[in-house]
Amino acid sequence: MVAEQFGIARGTLYLTSKQGLKDKQYLEDILLVMREYPSYGQRRIALSLGRNVKLVRRIMRKYGLRPKKKR
């Protein structure tokens, strides 16, 4: 086995992150709010979703989302 050759546990090779699945769901929620209110920033999106600002900020940064500026 490959794991035995490297001296690590087999479970480490097959470990998958569950964070990505959660992020996709949060991304869909954020995009719904951004479609309705395109100028909302991270704080207002977090308030409207009832989520933590840090979570919304991390996901927006990860996927390159930015609010449209009012002119």
N, C-alpha and C positions, 0 to 999 in steps of 0.2 A: 504494500500500500504506500501511497505517496505520503500520507500522514506519518507513518512509521519511519520513513526515510528522513523526514524533517524533524521528527521527534515532537510532534504536536498532536493534540487530540483530533479525532475524526470530525467531531461536531464543529470544530472551528472552520473546517473547509466548507461546510455546507451552511454556515450561518448566514442568514439573510436579514437585512434590516427591515423592520416593520414601519419605520419612520416614513419611508417613501410612499407607502399606501395611505397613511394618514395625511401626508402633505398634499397628495392629489385631491383628496376630499376637501381639505381646507382651501386649496387653490380654486376649486369649483365654486365654493361659497364666496370667496373673495371676488372672483370674476362676476358673479351675479350682482353683488353690491356695486362693483365698479361700472357695470353696464347701466344700472339705474342711476347712480350718482358718480359720474366720471371724475369729478374734481375732489372726491373724498380722499383724504390721506390715510395714513396708517392708523392714527388714533381714532378717527371717525369710523373707519371700517371695523376696527376692533370693538368699538362701542355698539355698532349696529349688529355685529355677530355675537356679542356677549363673550368675546374671547380676550385673551391676554394680548397686550400691544406687542410684546416681544415675539410672540408666535407669529402674528401678522407681519411684523417687520422682517422676520427671518424668511418667511415664505415669499414675500414680495421681493426681497433682495435675491433670493435663490432663482426666481423665475424672471427677474428683470422687469417687474411691474412698477409703473410710476403713474401717479395721477396726472390728469391733464390740467394745465394751469389755466386759471380764469384770466380773461383779458378784458 
